[in-house]
Amino acid sequence: MADEIRTDYTEAEVTEAEVAVHWGEEDYYYPPMHFIAQANMTDETIYERFSEENFPECFKEYADLLDWDQYWHTTLDTSNPPFWKWFVGGKLNACYNCVDRHLPKYRNKAAFIFVPEPEDEPHLVLTYQELFVRVNEVAAMLQSLGLKAGDRVTIHMPMVLELPITMLACARLGVIHSVVFAGFSGKACAERAVDSGSKILITMDGYYRNGKMLDHKVKADEAVQVAAEMGSPIEKVLVWRRYPRQYQSKAPMVEGRDVFVDDLLKAHRGARVKPVSMPAEAPLFLMYTSGTTGKPKGHVHSTGGYLAYTAWTSKNIQDIHPEDVYWCMADIGWITGHSYIVYGPLAVAATSVIYEGVPTYPDAGRPWRIAEQLGVNIFHTSPTAIRMLRKADPEAPLRYNYEFKHMTTVGEPIEPDVWRWYFHVVGKERAVIVDTWWQTETGGFLCTTIPALHPMKPGSAGPALPGIYAAILDDEGNEIPPGAGKAGNIVIRNPWPSITQGIWGDPDRFINTYYAKYNKDPNSKDWRDWPYFAGDAATQAADGYFRILGRVDDVINVAGHRLGTKELESAVLTVEAVAEAAVVPRHDEVKGRVPDVYASLKPGYEPSEEIRQEIVRAIETIIGKIARPKNVYIVPDLPKTRSGKIMRRVLAAISNGHDVGDVTTLANPEVVEVIRQMVQGDE
Ligand code: WT7
């Protein structure tokens, strides 16, 4: 089914944001000299080198950061738009590039430092040599289960060392991993496992969050059951133990189906597995994300282009040097964790921190204690985490003795005021900040300042990266020039190496979602005819900086996590009493946006607290706790057009205290006032 790009509630949001564009517009902050003096990227000619005349050959510089088993012959193959192929003819192994090749120089250097949530548990340090040993053993184990290049495996694991180890073991074999965020429910995990055709699920018994050991294996049992009901059984469940030999789950191990990884590994102690040489365009992993329909999209990321791009941006935008201590607080279960905890940083021989728990546990000083103890000097997080930490204890960073040279913000727009706290208090005015705009689909950063080359502007991501030709288009496809002060849709006019290779099993949906809007000639082989539609509204200032305003489709960005309104609505509709449902984003001081649910009931049902609770539970079990709605309003009817389309724009205006605009043309205008009073009272 084609994704419909809805623009009906965009306008209200865009108008609001257009006003915001003028906050602190000319407020530049300059990178400190001590940062510039040590930065990896200080070449001011970089944009010329990556100009359109040098495209696509300019990207050779990216590919040359990797070790190739066989060098590629064609930089970019555009013969089947918009399915671009990069570095064609090349062969490489991602695991080799992230682990093996660093051994001669960095064998004894920490690849990862694991920080468990309980503060009395010791940190675990994994050197590159130990990472190599463990990845080989796990690869041998996966191989002994019959897995081979091209097979898919679903991984549903928390933030522990065993997660990147498992991912890299897959990559070593050319097995395509699909990591599902641990906070997602068993059902959500099953849906993704089924879509990818995974027969093996890798999970963990439990993990710490907010001071409690969460039972995680129970979700695997649910996933197996749901997958079987969907007609695509999961045959084996591999269970890592959070503490080897001490099982942390109430869910019994099922004979013949469930196996402990530590038991299986006994047969593979000291095993070595040769990295499988994969074509550059072979899929490295799938990453599911929400879209306009109820079904999540499995984005396919390539081996060569993806790794080259994340390596280059880790080196030049994250400014990672092997001697740095880098900490990205994102979860590996999202694209940020794949690109900027696992693949990019390891490709450039980083030392990274992996933290198991929540940033405010046991108090909001935790991140700064970790930074002080481990000497973290590059820090990477989201506006939601920054807002949360500021709210909980705005002075906490001042009490700790750490020093960041570089900080990142990603995932949502950051308010200039929050940015300034990040700069002055967290960064102690010593760190440069990059605000990196990108998406699951894009594999790596697209718009950001280059930290030693550009001044920072609070609330703006920055210019497009070298070799990324970004523009703002209006709905008709006309370019809105920089400095016009008008919002439009941000597009990327060209292919780049880490762009998604498509949606697993659904090429039409891929074209419809990202290219149908602006492609005028579906037969054209010229990449210039295929602007990539990102689904975000943005403005571009006269200095070329982009300011991202938010999604223009049915996606709600909750605390930097992408949720599809249709997915939430389908979950609400599983409640017996519910006749119709609409989910809209409500502004939230900490999380940016949160979902509000509006539901009408079937005849014979009366609104009750019980039904409201049932709706919340349905969302939590079908999607996960991250999707928990802020409010559930049971209304007599949903506002609709005469053709029966639910007017989410009107509900979004009500949730956010905005004017609902002209509703006289609706089929049931009277219900709008009833709902408004219910939500806003009689103001
Ligand atoms: C959506 C993509 C990128 C990795 C994490 C999220 C929003 C992302 C920024 C930013 C403003 C941002 C966009 C985008 N977004 N980065 N720096 N400033 N908005 O990946 O889950 O695929 O979400 O996140 O709306 O489309 P994702």
Boltz pocket constraint, residues with backbone or C-beta under 6 A from the ligand:
constraints:
  - pocket:
      binder: B
      contacts: [[A, 289], [A, 335], [A, 336], [A, 409], [A, 410], [A, 411], [A, 412], [A, 413], [A, 414], [A, 435], [A, 436], [A, 437], [A, 438], [A, 439], [A, 440], [A, 441], [A, 447], [A, 461], [A, 534], [A, 535], [A, 536], [A, 548], [A, 549], [A, 550], [A, 551], [A, 557], [A, 560], [A, 561], [A, 562]]
      max_distance: 6.0
